[in-house]
Amino acid sequence: MANDFKNFILRGNVVDLAVGVVIGAAFGAVVTSLVNDILMPPVGLLTHGIDFSKLFVNLSEAHYATIAEAKAHSAATLNYGQFLNTLLNFLLVALAIFFLVVKPVNRLVKTVEGPPAPTPATRQCPFCAMDIPLTATRCGHCTSTLEA
């Protein structure tokens, strides 16, 4: 059983997956720092420092000044500000990943694959196996009539 486990672990797919998870976690920290430390300050300037996380709708009878106060009294609240913060963070992370990872990788893949193969200008005659133009209706070598 230990030998089977060793063979499973040493398979390329499992090791690749483990490396991908570790790199993904490290890259996630980089992207989070990019969003929080580089992209969010200008957004804060554009919104004049509004802290969306403090916005909420109180669904109970009593009045509460903050979400923390409402939670302390177990009041029902709609925390739409926190949702807006999460949505904004998601959009910024998606933009950062798109421009930092997806676009460069796509550009690299196109470079590695090379230009697309040209479309053929000829086809093979089914009777004599010679190359003839695609639009030919009769073979110039064996004079056979060809289907379109």
PyMOL commands that place a pseudoatom at each C-alpha (Angstrom):
pseudoatom trace, name=CA, resn=MET, resi=1, chain=A, elem=C, hetatm=0, pos=[0.000, 0.000, 0.000]
pseudoatom trace, name=CA, resn=ALA, resi=2, chain=A, elem=C, hetatm=0, pos=[2.847, 2.418, 0.787]
pseudoatom trace, name=CA, resn=ASN, resi=3, chain=A, elem=C, hetatm=0, pos=[4.378, 1.671, -2.613]
pseudoatom trace, name=CA, resn=ASP, resi=4, chain=A, elem=C, hetatm=0, pos=[1.094, 2.471, -4.369]
pseudoatom trace, name=CA, resn=PHE, resi=5, chain=A, elem=C, hetatm=0, pos=[0.846, 5.757, -2.449]
pseudoatom trace, name=CA, resn=LYS, resi=6, chain=A, elem=C, hetatm=0, pos=[4.438, 6.622, -3.381]
pseudoatom trace, name=CA, resn=ASN, resi=7, chain=A, elem=C, hetatm=0, pos=[3.693, 5.923, -7.059]
pseudoatom trace, name=CA, resn=PHE, resi=8, chain=A, elem=C, hetatm=0, pos=[0.561, 8.083, -6.873]
pseudoatom trace, name=CA, resn=ILE, resi=9, chain=A, elem=C, hetatm=0, pos=[2.407, 11.006, -5.264]
pseudoatom trace, name=CA, resn=LEU, resi=10, chain=A, elem=C, hetatm=0, pos=[5.314, 10.852, -7.686]
pseudoatom trace, name=CA, resn=ARG, resi=11, chain=A, elem=C, hetatm=0, pos=[3.075, 10.908, -10.748]
pseudoatom trace, name=CA, resn=GLY, resi=12, chain=A, elem=C, hetatm=0, pos=[3.565, 14.100, -12.733]
pseudoatom trace, name=CA, resn=ASN, resi=13, chain=A, elem=C, hetatm=0, pos=[-0.022, 15.308, -12.408]
pseudoatom trace, name=CA, resn=VAL, resi=14, chain=A, elem=C, hetatm=0, pos=[-0.059, 15.284, -8.604]
pseudoatom trace, name=CA, resn=VAL, resi=15, chain=A, elem=C, hetatm=0, pos=[3.267, 17.087, -8.336]
pseudoatom trace, name=CA, resn=ASP, resi=16, chain=A, elem=C, hetatm=0, pos=[2.164, 19.631, -10.963]
pseudoatom trace, name=CA, resn=LEU, resi=17, chain=A, elem=C, hetatm=0, pos=[-1.060, 20.226, -9.054]
pseudoatom trace, name=CA, resn=ALA, resi=18, chain=A, elem=C, hetatm=0, pos=[0.796, 20.697, -5.772]
pseudoatom trace, name=CA, resn=VAL, resi=19, chain=A, elem=C, hetatm=0, pos=[3.215, 23.178, -7.363]
pseudoatom trace, name=CA, resn=GLY, resi=20, chain=A, elem=C, hetatm=0, pos=[0.260, 25.019, -8.935]
pseudoatom trace, name=CA, resn=VAL, resi=21, chain=A, elem=C, hetatm=0, pos=[-1.528, 25.322, -5.592]
pseudoatom trace, name=CA, resn=VAL, resi=22, chain=A, elem=C, hetatm=0, pos=[1.586, 26.672, -3.843]
pseudoatom trace, name=CA, resn=ILE, resi=23, chain=A, elem=C, hetatm=0, pos=[2.331, 29.157, -6.625]
pseudoatom trace, name=CA, resn=GLY, resi=24, chain=A, elem=C, hetatm=0, pos=[-1.347, 30.133, -6.759]
pseudoatom trace, name=CA, resn=ALA, resi=25, chain=A, elem=C, hetatm=0, pos=[-1.390, 30.899, -3.042]
pseudoatom trace, name=CA, resn=ALA, resi=26, chain=A, elem=C, hetatm=0, pos=[1.762, 32.994, -3.324]
pseudoatom trace, name=CA, resn=PHE, resi=27, chain=A, elem=C, hetatm=0, pos=[0.429, 34.778, -6.398]
pseudoatom trace, name=CA, resn=GLY, resi=28, chain=A, elem=C, hetatm=0, pos=[-2.851, 35.400, -4.581]
pseudoatom trace, name=CA, resn=ALA, resi=29, chain=A, elem=C, hetatm=0, pos=[-0.926, 37.272, -1.882]
pseudoatom trace, name=CA, resn=VAL, resi=30, chain=A, elem=C, hetatm=0, pos=[0.814, 39.367, -4.549]
pseudoatom trace, name=CA, resn=VAL, resi=31, chain=A, elem=C, hetatm=0, pos=[-2.465, 40.222, -6.276]
pseudoatom trace, name=CA, resn=THR, resi=32, chain=A, elem=C, hetatm=0, pos=[-4.142, 41.053, -2.954]
pseudoatom trace, name=CA, resn=SER, resi=33, chain=A, elem=C, hetatm=0, pos=[-1.281, 43.397, -2.101]
pseudoatom trace, name=CA, resn=LEU, resi=34, chain=A, elem=C, hetatm=0, pos=[-1.500, 44.962, -5.564]
pseudoatom trace, name=CA, resn=VAL, resi=35, chain=A, elem=C, hetatm=0, pos=[-5.201, 45.622, -5.128]
pseudoatom trace, name=CA, resn=ASN, resi=36, chain=A, elem=C, hetatm=0, pos=[-5.050, 46.829, -1.504]
pseudoatom trace, name=CA, resn=ASP, resi=37, chain=A, elem=C, hetatm=0, pos=[-1.816, 48.822, -1.695]
pseudoatom trace, name=CA, resn=ILE, resi=38, chain=A, elem=C, hetatm=0, pos=[-1.690, 50.098, -5.284]
pseudoatom trace, name=CA, resn=LEU, resi=39, chain=A, elem=C, hetatm=0, pos=[-5.185, 50.142, -6.806]
pseudoatom trace, name=CA, resn=MET, resi=40, chain=A, elem=C, hetatm=0, pos=[-7.433, 50.907, -3.813]
pseudoatom trace, name=CA, resn=PRO, resi=41, chain=A, elem=C, hetatm=0, pos=[-5.795, 54.217, -2.731]
pseudoatom trace, name=CA, resn=PRO, resi=42, chain=A, elem=C, hetatm=0, pos=[-6.681, 55.934, -6.055]
pseudoatom trace, name=CA, resn=VAL, resi=43, chain=A, elem=C, hetatm=0, pos=[-10.195, 54.497, -5.804]
pseudoatom trace, name=CA, resn=GLY, resi=44, chain=A, elem=C, hetatm=0, pos=[-10.388, 55.962, -2.291]
pseudoatom trace, name=CA, resn=LEU, resi=45, chain=A, elem=C, hetatm=0, pos=[-9.375, 59.349, -3.695]
pseudoatom trace, name=CA, resn=LEU, resi=46, chain=A, elem=C, hetatm=0, pos=[-12.024, 59.122, -6.414]
pseudoatom trace, name=CA, resn=THR, resi=47, chain=A, elem=C, hetatm=0, pos=[-14.734, 58.313, -3.867]
pseudoatom trace, name=CA, resn=HIS, resi=48, chain=A, elem=C, hetatm=0, pos=[-13.488, 61.020, -1.452]
pseudoatom trace, name=CA, resn=GLY, resi=49, chain=A, elem=C, hetatm=0, pos=[-12.574, 58.459, 1.200]
pseudoatom trace, name=CA, resn=ILE, resi=50, chain=A, elem=C, hetatm=0, pos=[-16.024, 56.876, 1.523]
pseudoatom trace, name=CA, resn=ASP, resi=51, chain=A, elem=C, hetatm=0, pos=[-15.771, 53.629, 3.479]
pseudoatom trace, name=CA, resn=PHE, resi=52, chain=A, elem=C, hetatm=0, pos=[-18.350, 51.373, 1.853]
pseudoatom trace, name=CA, resn=SER, resi=53, chain=A, elem=C, hetatm=0, pos=[-17.957, 48.733, 4.563]
pseudoatom trace, name=CA, resn=LYS, resi=54, chain=A, elem=C, hetatm=0, pos=[-19.834, 50.979, 7.026]
pseudoatom trace, name=CA, resn=LEU, resi=55, chain=A, elem=C, hetatm=0, pos=[-22.946, 51.255, 4.855]
pseudoatom trace, name=CA, resn=PHE, resi=56, chain=A, elem=C, hetatm=0, pos=[-25.899, 49.129, 5.962]
pseudoatom trace, name=CA, resn=VAL, resi=57, chain=A, elem=C, hetatm=0, pos=[-29.663, 49.040, 6.242]
pseudoatom trace, name=CA, resn=ASN, resi=58, chain=A, elem=C, hetatm=0, pos=[-31.064, 48.288, 9.679]
pseudoatom trace, name=CA, resn=LEU, resi=59, chain=A, elem=C, hetatm=0, pos=[-34.027, 45.876, 9.493]
pseudoatom trace, name=CA, resn=SER, resi=60, chain=A, elem=C, hetatm=0, pos=[-34.911, 46.017, 13.165]
pseudoatom trace, name=CA, resn=GLU, resi=61, chain=A, elem=C, hetatm=0, pos=[-37.008, 48.525, 15.144]
pseudoatom trace, name=CA, resn=ALA, resi=62, chain=A, elem=C, hetatm=0, pos=[-34.136, 49.994, 17.166]
pseudoatom trace, name=CA, resn=HIS, resi=63, chain=A, elem=C, hetatm=0, pos=[-31.595, 52.483, 15.827]
pseudoatom trace, name=CA, resn=TYR, resi=64, chain=A, elem=C, hetatm=0, pos=[-27.919, 51.478, 15.573]
pseudoatom trace, name=CA, resn=ALA, resi=65, chain=A, elem=C, hetatm=0, pos=[-25.133, 53.794, 14.436]
pseudoatom trace, name=CA, resn=THR, resi=66, chain=A, elem=C, hetatm=0, pos=[-22.739, 51.085, 13.265]
pseudoatom trace, name=CA, resn=ILE, resi=67, chain=A, elem=C, hetatm=0, pos=[-22.835, 47.522, 12.015]
pseudoatom trace, name=CA, resn=ALA, resi=68, chain=A, elem=C, hetatm=0, pos=[-20.823, 46.423, 15.053]
pseudoatom trace, name=CA, resn=GLU, resi=69, chain=A, elem=C, hetatm=0, pos=[-23.396, 47.913, 17.384]
pseudoatom trace, name=CA, resn=ALA, resi=70, chain=A, elem=C, hetatm=0, pos=[-26.235, 46.217, 15.487]
pseudoatom trace, name=CA, resn=LYS, resi=71, chain=A, elem=C, hetatm=0, pos=[-24.409, 42.871, 15.555]
pseudoatom trace, name=CA, resn=ALA, resi=72, chain=A, elem=C, hetatm=0, pos=[-23.775, 43.243, 19.274]
pseudoatom trace, name=CA, resn=HIS, resi=73, chain=A, elem=C, hetatm=0, pos=[-27.571, 43.411, 19.745]
pseudoatom trace, name=CA, resn=SER, resi=74, chain=A, elem=C, hetatm=0, pos=[-28.164, 40.600, 17.202]
pseudoatom trace, name=CA, resn=ALA, resi=75, chain=A, elem=C, hetatm=0, pos=[-30.130, 42.958, 14.954]
pseudoatom trace, name=CA, resn=ALA, resi=76, chain=A, elem=C, hetatm=0, pos=[-30.868, 42.024, 11.358]
pseudoatom trace, name=CA, resn=THR, resi=77, chain=A, elem=C, hetatm=0, pos=[-28.985, 44.206, 8.869]
pseudoatom trace, name=CA, resn=LEU, resi=78, chain=A, elem=C, hetatm=0, pos=[-28.385, 44.331, 5.132]
pseudoatom trace, name=CA, resn=ASN, resi=79, chain=A, elem=C, hetatm=0, pos=[-24.676, 45.046, 4.844]
pseudoatom trace, name=CA, resn=TYR, resi=80, chain=A, elem=C, hetatm=0, pos=[-24.689, 46.295, 1.264]
pseudoatom trace, name=CA, resn=GLY, resi=81, chain=A, elem=C, hetatm=0, pos=[-21.513, 48.322, 1.819]
pseudoatom trace, name=CA, resn=GLN, resi=82, chain=A, elem=C, hetatm=0, pos=[-19.474, 45.224, 2.569]
pseudoatom trace, name=CA, resn=PHE, resi=83, chain=A, elem=C, hetatm=0, pos=[-20.935, 43.617, -0.543]
pseudoatom trace, name=CA, resn=LEU, resi=84, chain=A, elem=C, hetatm=0, pos=[-19.876, 46.663, -2.602]
pseudoatom trace, name=CA, resn=ASN, resi=85, chain=A, elem=C, hetatm=0, pos=[-16.362, 46.435, -1.129]
pseudoatom trace, name=CA, resn=THR, resi=86, chain=A, elem=C, hetatm=0, pos=[-16.141, 42.741, -1.966]
pseudoatom trace, name=CA, resn=LEU, resi=87, chain=A, elem=C, hetatm=0, pos=[-17.451, 43.363, -5.485]
pseudoatom trace, name=CA, resn=LEU, resi=88, chain=A, elem=C, hetatm=0, pos=[-14.974, 46.188, -6.052]
pseudoatom trace, name=CA, resn=ASN, resi=89, chain=A, elem=C, hetatm=0, pos=[-12.115, 44.030, -4.760]
pseudoatom trace, name=CA, resn=PHE, resi=90, chain=A, elem=C, hetatm=0, pos=[-13.183, 41.207, -7.086]
pseudoatom trace, name=CA, resn=LEU, resi=91, chain=A, elem=C, hetatm=0, pos=[-13.292, 43.526, -10.102]
pseudoatom trace, name=CA, resn=LEU, resi=92, chain=A, elem=C, hetatm=0, pos=[-9.877, 44.978, -9.299]
pseudoatom trace, name=CA, resn=VAL, resi=93, chain=A, elem=C, hetatm=0, pos=[-8.371, 41.513, -8.769]
pseudoatom trace, name=CA, resn=ALA, resi=94, chain=A, elem=C, hetatm=0, pos=[-9.918, 40.307, -12.042]
pseudoatom trace, name=CA, resn=LEU, resi=95, chain=A, elem=C, hetatm=0, pos=[-8.497, 43.314, -13.907]
pseudoatom trace, name=CA, resn=ALA, resi=96, chain=A, elem=C, hetatm=0, pos=[-5.078, 42.844, -12.323]
pseudoatom trace, name=CA, resn=ILE, resi=97, chain=A, elem=C, hetatm=0, pos=[-4.984, 39.142, -13.184]
pseudoatom trace, name=CA, resn=PHE, resi=98, chain=A, elem=C, hetatm=0, pos=[-6.205, 39.821, -16.714]
pseudoatom trace, name=CA, resn=PHE, resi=99, chain=A, elem=C, hetatm=0, pos=[-3.527, 42.422, -17.445]
pseudoatom trace, name=CA, resn=LEU, resi=100, chain=A, elem=C, hetatm=0, pos=[-0.695, 40.808, -15.462]
pseudoatom trace, name=CA, resn=VAL, resi=101, chain=A, elem=C, hetatm=0, pos=[-1.267, 37.141, -16.328]
pseudoatom trace, name=CA, resn=VAL, resi=102, chain=A, elem=C, hetatm=0, pos=[-3.809, 36.397, -19.037]
pseudoatom trace, name=CA, resn=LYS, resi=103, chain=A, elem=C, hetatm=0, pos=[-2.698, 38.916, -21.673]
pseudoatom trace, name=CA, resn=PRO, resi=104, chain=A, elem=C, hetatm=0, pos=[1.041, 38.149, -21.366]
pseudoatom trace, name=CA, resn=VAL, resi=105, chain=A, elem=C, hetatm=0, pos=[0.424, 34.382, -21.373]
pseudoatom trace, name=CA, resn=ASN, resi=106, chain=A, elem=C, hetatm=0, pos=[-1.832, 34.655, -24.434]
pseudoatom trace, name=CA, resn=ARG, resi=107, chain=A, elem=C, hetatm=0, pos=[0.834, 36.723, -26.181]
pseudoatom trace, name=CA, resn=LEU, resi=108, chain=A, elem=C, hetatm=0, pos=[3.463, 34.139, -25.246]
pseudoatom trace, name=CA, resn=VAL, resi=109, chain=A, elem=C, hetatm=0, pos=[1.320, 31.230, -26.459]
pseudoatom trace, name=CA, resn=LYS, resi=110, chain=A, elem=C, hetatm=0, pos=[0.783, 32.925, -29.837]
pseudoatom trace, name=CA, resn=THR, resi=111, chain=A, elem=C, hetatm=0, pos=[4.539, 33.431, -30.120]
pseudoatom trace, name=CA, resn=VAL, resi=112, chain=A, elem=C, hetatm=0, pos=[5.282, 29.801, -29.251]
pseudoatom trace, name=CA, resn=GLU, resi=113, chain=A, elem=C, hetatm=0, pos=[2.646, 28.386, -31.593]
pseudoatom trace, name=CA, resn=GLY, resi=114, chain=A, elem=C, hetatm=0, pos=[3.833, 30.508, -34.497]
pseudoatom trace, name=CA, resn=PRO, resi=115, chain=A, elem=C, hetatm=0, pos=[1.738, 31.789, -37.370]
pseudoatom trace, name=CA, resn=PRO, resi=116, chain=A, elem=C, hetatm=0, pos=[-1.275, 29.751, -38.524]
pseudoatom trace, name=CA, resn=ALA, resi=117, chain=A, elem=C, hetatm=0, pos=[-0.718, 27.240, -41.295]
pseudoatom trace, name=CA, resn=PRO, resi=118, chain=A, elem=C, hetatm=0, pos=[-1.581, 28.565, -44.755]
pseudoatom trace, name=CA, resn=THR, resi=119, chain=A, elem=C, hetatm=0, pos=[-4.680, 27.186, -46.440]
pseudoatom trace, name=CA, resn=PRO, resi=120, chain=A, elem=C, hetatm=0, pos=[-3.785, 24.785, -49.223]
pseudoatom trace, name=CA, resn=ALA, resi=121, chain=A, elem=C, hetatm=0, pos=[-4.161, 26.010, -52.822]
pseudoatom trace, name=CA, resn=THR, resi=122, chain=A, elem=C, hetatm=0, pos=[-4.236, 22.510, -54.303]
pseudoatom trace, name=CA, resn=ARG, resi=123, chain=A, elem=C, hetatm=0, pos=[-5.810, 19.144, -53.667]
pseudoatom trace, name=CA, resn=GLN, resi=124, chain=A, elem=C, hetatm=0, pos=[-4.957, 15.644, -54.760]
pseudoatom trace, name=CA, resn=CYS, resi=125, chain=A, elem=C, hetatm=0, pos=[-6.662, 14.012, -57.733]
pseudoatom trace, name=CA, resn=PRO, resi=126, chain=A, elem=C, hetatm=0, pos=[-8.446, 10.876, -56.465]
pseudoatom trace, name=CA, resn=PHE, resi=127, chain=A, elem=C, hetatm=0, pos=[-7.542, 8.985, -59.682]
pseudoatom trace, name=CA, resn=CYS, resi=128, chain=A, elem=C, hetatm=0, pos=[-3.870, 9.759, -60.309]
pseudoatom trace, name=CA, resn=ALA, resi=129, chain=A, elem=C, hetatm=0, pos=[-2.825, 11.296, -56.957]
pseudoatom trace, name=CA, resn=MET, resi=130, chain=A, elem=C, hetatm=0, pos=[-1.312, 14.389, -58.605]
pseudoatom trace, name=CA, resn=ASP, resi=131, chain=A, elem=C, hetatm=0, pos=[-1.764, 17.875, -57.194]
pseudoatom trace, name=CA, resn=ILE, resi=132, chain=A, elem=C, hetatm=0, pos=[-4.436, 19.956, -58.940]
pseudoatom trace, name=CA, resn=PRO, resi=133, chain=A, elem=C, hetatm=0, pos=[-5.976, 23.384, -58.212]
pseudoatom trace, name=CA, resn=LEU, resi=134, chain=A, elem=C, hetatm=0, pos=[-8.824, 23.433, -55.680]
pseudoatom trace, name=CA, resn=THR, resi=135, chain=A, elem=C, hetatm=0, pos=[-11.289, 24.778, -58.243]
pseudoatom trace, name=CA, resn=ALA, resi=136, chain=A, elem=C, hetatm=0, pos=[-10.418, 22.258, -60.983]
pseudoatom trace, name=CA, resn=THR, resi=137, chain=A, elem=C, hetatm=0, pos=[-13.298, 20.199, -62.408]
pseudoatom trace, name=CA, resn=ARG, resi=138, chain=A, elem=C, hetatm=0, pos=[-11.020, 18.022, -64.569]
pseudoatom trace, name=CA, resn=CYS, resi=139, chain=A, elem=C, hetatm=0, pos=[-7.553, 16.699, -63.738]
pseudoatom trace, name=CA, resn=GLY, resi=140, chain=A, elem=C, hetatm=0, pos=[-4.856, 18.185, -65.984]
pseudoatom trace, name=CA, resn=HIS, resi=141, chain=A, elem=C, hetatm=0, pos=[-2.745, 15.044, -65.641]
pseudoatom trace, name=CA, resn=CYS, resi=142, chain=A, elem=C, hetatm=0, pos=[-5.160, 12.160, -66.195]
pseudoatom trace, name=CA, resn=THR, resi=143, chain=A, elem=C, hetatm=0, pos=[-8.127, 14.183, -67.607]
pseudoatom trace, name=CA, resn=SER, resi=144, chain=A, elem=C, hetatm=0, pos=[-10.556, 12.535, -65.158]
pseudoatom trace, name=CA, resn=THR, resi=145, chain=A, elem=C, hetatm=0, pos=[-13.767, 14.449, -64.381]
pseudoatom trace, name=CA, resn=LEU, resi=146, chain=A, elem=C, hetatm=0, pos=[-13.756, 15.566, -60.756]
pseudoatom trace, name=CA, resn=GLU, resi=147, chain=A, elem=C, hetatm=0, pos=[-16.584, 16.308, -58.360]
pseudoatom trace, name=CA, resn=ALA, resi=148, chain=A, elem=C, hetatm=0, pos=[-16.811, 19.876, -57.082]
for i in range(1, 148): cmd.bond("trace and resi %d" % i, "trace and resi %d" % (i + 1))
show_as sticks, trace
zoom trace
